[in-house]
Amino acid sequence: MSGGMTSGFISRGGVATLLFRVALPLVAAAMSGHFVSGEPADSPYRVGYRILKIPQQAKGPLVVAFWYPTNESATLKKYVPALPYLEGRVALGAVPARGPFPLVVFSHGGIGAGICAMSWAEALAAAGFVVAAPDHHDKVTLLRSDMEHPPTRAQTLRALGWAIRLSRGKEKGPTARDEYEHRPREIRAVIDALLEATADKSSPFHGLVDPDRIGLTGVSFGSWTTWAVAGGIRIYHDPRVKAIVPMAPSAGRMDLGRIRVPQMIIFGEKETILLLDKRPGAPMKEQRVIAYYEKAFPPKVLVGIKGAEHLDFDPDGMMTRGFLRAAARKVRTTAEVRRNDPVTRVIVRFQTAFWRRYLRGDRRAEAQLVSPAGRDVYLFKAELHPR
């Protein structure tokens, strides 16, 4: 990375000036296998959290929410200034545990931010994964990972209005590459920056990321980004990405048959093709998602979450319901989200097993990928061995 990242100090090495701005706390300990009452049963790590900034991007510095394993103690704190109603247990700015660890990059949905991954990203970090979630420079945004104040009701409704118009073809969508080509480029920028920091002996993240074990996941608009970077759009393909998890997906116009890495698709039973379509008999997304799965090359997994709608993939409610909780001064913890929210439970369970299998190479995780028993899953398909 030319110009480096930013974070609490400046490295003395000349290759990249690393300046990481430490901010905002987070996190709980997570899992190597499962949770008890929302907290990890036998997690090998605590979770560190920082806000990173990658400078010199075309649209300005790239803010990245960053979770990673640490051995330092964590305390329960307000998660971010903009989300006063949500608390997590975090080791803010902690020294990372000794790596290397697999890297999972998260691409958020329209109007969202990297911080939207908080509850399940904590679980992955505590299980021994690094999670990096950039705030894409989209035309319309509602939340930023480093913003100081929660969105107002008016801002929320305005942003949701844009998202609804987008789903109905009244705003430029993923096919307008001039509008959204920054997304795949920002994913590449995150990977570049972290691998440079990993190789830099003067960096606090020296040796943190395994360059051969990189995964990519995204929700909604982020699923388009995920598929594009995995090879669905040739010019955006990054071969460093070894496995993917698109969630609440929409492919736009791309060739999913070009993708040759393991993938798991997660969607909601009640997702409609048009966002927030409440008409009787509204077309559902299920058959379209099954078609995505059928086009995929194995290994592949399909998970349908019982009763889940599209906006349920924002389980912390920071974009759609957060302002109501803030106004009512209701505070909950990320552990409560993991315990009580079915979408988060499914993401934690299946993503952890998937990344263990296809980034770590742990074949024991296959047992969890072929055993969908549980009240949260209504549809499950899996083909784990190449044809």
Secondary structure, DSSP 8 states (H G I E B T S, - for coil): --S--BBSS--S-SS----B-----------SS-EETTEESS-S-EEEEEEEEE---TTS-EEEEEEEEE-S--EEEEEETTEEEEEEEEEET--B-SS-EEEEEEE--TB--GGGGHHHHHHHHHTT-EEEEE----SSBS--TT-SS---HHHHHHHHHHHHHHHTTSS--TT-HHHHTHHHHHHHHHHHHHHHHHH-TTSTTTT-EEEEEEEEEEETHHHHHHHIIIIISGGG--TTEEEEEEES----S--GGG--S-EEEEEETT-BSSTT--STT--BSHHHHHHHHHHS-SSEEEEEETT--GGGG-TT-TTTTHHHHHHHT--EEHHHHHHH-HHHHHHHHHHHHHHHHHTS--GGGHHHHT---STTEEEEEEE-S--
